[in-house]
Amino acid sequence: PDLTGHEKFGLGNVKYNISRIHVTAVELPSASISLLPGSGIKLVIGNASLTIDMNWNIRTWMFKDSGRGTVHISKVFVTAILSTPLDNAGPTSIALTSCQTTPGDVDIKLNGKT
């Protein structure tokens, strides 16, 4: 979905809109799954990266600008524990019991037109 909002910044409000958000690359160079006896599944993802392309525009009382942008997030580490209740009532379900994420580097490039 698009992201729209406004923020107070300096001498006034900045209105922004981020649209046409597309994930263009996902890399999971180190991922493992292991069983936790009696409790579920442990998922560990190391050194993951994600690239997102988008359109953006901002507007203030003094100027407006818009363009394309790319966000690249790298060196992300995730550890998740998934529980799998073993009851015979209904379909099998999976619940997220815990999740720990360590963010890495974020590189944002905005190409605009004035």
N, C-alpha and C positions, 0 to 999 in steps of 0.2 A: 504493500500500500504506500501511497504518497505520504510524505511528512510535511506538515504545514504548521506554522506557528509564528510567534513573535517574541522578541527578547528586548529588554531595556538595555541599551548600550550607549554609553557616552551621553550625547545630547538628545537622544530620542529613542524611539522604537525602531527595531529592525524586523521587518516581516520577511519570512523565508518560505520557500517551497522546494522540496526535493522530490522529483518525480521520475518515472520510468527507471526504477531501481532494478538492476539485473545482476545476479551473481554470474560472473563470467569464468571464474576458476576456483576450484577447491582442491587443495592438496593435503593428503593425510599420509606423509611419508613413514610415520611410525604409529601403528595402531595395533592394539592387542585386546583380546577378549579372554577372560578366564572365569571359570565357575567358582562360586563361593558356596561350599557345601551347606545346605540348609537355609541359605538366605537369598541367593540369586546370582547375578552376573556382574562382573566388574569390567568396565570398558575404560581403557587408557589410550589417549591420543596424544602424541608428542610432536612438537614442531610443526603444527598444522598452519596452513595459510589460506586466505580467502581474498578474492578480488571482486570488487563491486563497481559497476559503471552506473552513472546516473545523470540526469539533467538537474540543474539547480537555478534558482533565481532569488535575488534579494531586493528589497525595496526599503528606502528610508525617505525621510522628508526632503533629503538633499539629492539623492541619486538612486538609480536602479541599475542592476546588472544581471546577466544570466549567462549560462554556458553549460558545458559538459564537465563531469568530474569523474575521477577514479579514486577509490579507496582500496589500499592494499594492507591487510592485516597479516602479520607473520609472527612466528615464534609463539604460537598459542598452545597451551597444554591443558588438557581436560581429563579429569578422572570422574567417572560416573558409576554409581552403584544402582543396579536395577533389581527390584525384587519381583519374584514370580510366585504369587500365592498358589499353593497347591491344594485347592479345594475343587470339588467336583460339581460345584454349582455354577453352571453357565460356562461361557467361553473362557479360554485362557486369557489372563490379563497380565500386563507388565506395568509396574509403577516405578517412577524415579524416586529412589530413597535418598540419595545425596548426589551432589554435583559440585565439583571444585574446578574452577577455571583460573588459569594464570594468563593474563593478557600479555602480549608481546609488543612488537613494534607496530605503529600505525603510520602509514604514509598517505597523505591526502594531496591530490593534484587537482586544481581547479583551472580549467581553461575557460576564459570568459570573452565576451564581446562587449565593448563599451559604445 
